[in-house]
Amino acid sequence: MDEGDEDNFETRSLSTSNVRRVYLVTYSRADQNKFPTRQSFGEQVVAFFNKRSTRKACVEHWACSLEVHKNTSGVHYHLCVKLSGPKRWKSVKDNMMQNHGVVLNFSDGHDNYYTAYKYVTKKDSEVYLSPGHPNLAAIGPPRTSKCVRAYRSASRKRKYSTSIGDNNKRAKVPKNVKRISNLEVSEFVAANQVKDYTELLALAETQKNEGKKELANFILSRSTKVVEELIKNTWLMKNAQAKIERGRKNRMQLVREAHSSHCIPGCDLQ
């Protein structure tokens, strides 16, 4: 999906034969007497998705936003849903109509959950996330759809050239495919309170599973030692100013500060 097509995202309806693991659901001109909050709307849609579901096709996580449209009256709800397995959407649409008189639009203009999530969260600062929602905080500029398509095309060409033994004419990955920098990863580490290599690996794996692969690519293209040094230096840099200021104080000032500060848990135990 190109950036210019984002406003038409909600109009790309699926046919009843489509089966997906990721859906974007739009409730246009929402009746807030029926669903007053993002949470109430999202939970009802998810409940219908999970109705008579098997373990292979239940909702794993979701996000819901509210958007006020300037060109149309009222507000819209946008909901992205990730299921544990492929499942049809028609029964959810029918249940919402039969039980609440609500018409929903189900669309499929995205390759993975992350692109749907980015659409849902792009304008709403109060998006409701389901409990245990994966950390998909932005890290570096996301790749555009054009870059993704170019990268896939290059990958196919590499596979083809290898299969025919033409190793001298392998397609190169386009230069405009974005790679995240050390600084961007450092800022991500600080923002998410990442303290060690294993924590960063876990976050990278979570993001990769949702379609956001920049962090995983960064880690796998560097040695463990380099990444561990980046995490260590991030916190050294983060705490450097406080350490300098503390070093400028004499012992009596430190004692007075300790005396006036709040007691840490456990310090008052006898």
Stockholm file with secondary structure:
# STOCKHOLM 1.0

chainA/1-270         MDEGDEDNFETRSLSTSNVRRVYLVTYSRADQNKFPTRQSFGEQVVAFFNKRSTRKACVEHWACSLEVHKNTSGVHYHLCVKLSGPKRWKSVKDNMMQNHGVVLNFSDGHDNYYTAYKYVTKKDSEVYLSPGHPNLAAIGPPRTSKCVRAYRSASRKRKYSTSIGDNNKRAKVPKNVKRISNLEVSEFVAANQVKDYTELLALAETQKNEGKKELANFILSRSTKVVEELIKNTWLMKNAQAKIERGRKNRMQLVREAHSSHCIPGCDLQ
#=GR chainA/1-270 SS CCGGGGGGGGGCBCCTTCEEEEEEEEETTCCTTTCCSHHHHHHHHHHHHHTTCCGGGSEEEEEEEEEECSSSSSEEEEEEEEEEEEEESHHHHHHHHHHHCCCCEEECCCSSHHHHHHHHHSSCTTCEECTTCCCCCCCSCCCCHHHHHHHHHHHHHHHHHHHTTCGGGCCCCCTTSCCCCHHHHHHHHHHTTCCSHHHHHHHHHHHHHTTCCHHHHHHHTSCHHHHHHHHHHHHHHHHHHHHHHHHTSCHHHHHHHHHHSCCCTTTTCC
#=GC SS_cons         CCGGGGGGGGGCBCCTTCEEEEEEEEETTCCTTTCCSHHHHHHHHHHHHHTTCCGGGSEEEEEEEEEECSSSSSEEEEEEEEEEEEEESHHHHHHHHHHHCCCCEEECCCSSHHHHHHHHHSSCTTCEECTTCCCCCCCSCCCCHHHHHHHHHHHHHHHHHHHTTCGGGCCCCCTTSCCCCHHHHHHHHHHTTCCSHHHHHHHHHHHHHTTCCHHHHHHHTSCHHHHHHHHHHHHHHHHHHHHHHHHTSCHHHHHHHHHHSCCCTTTTCC
//
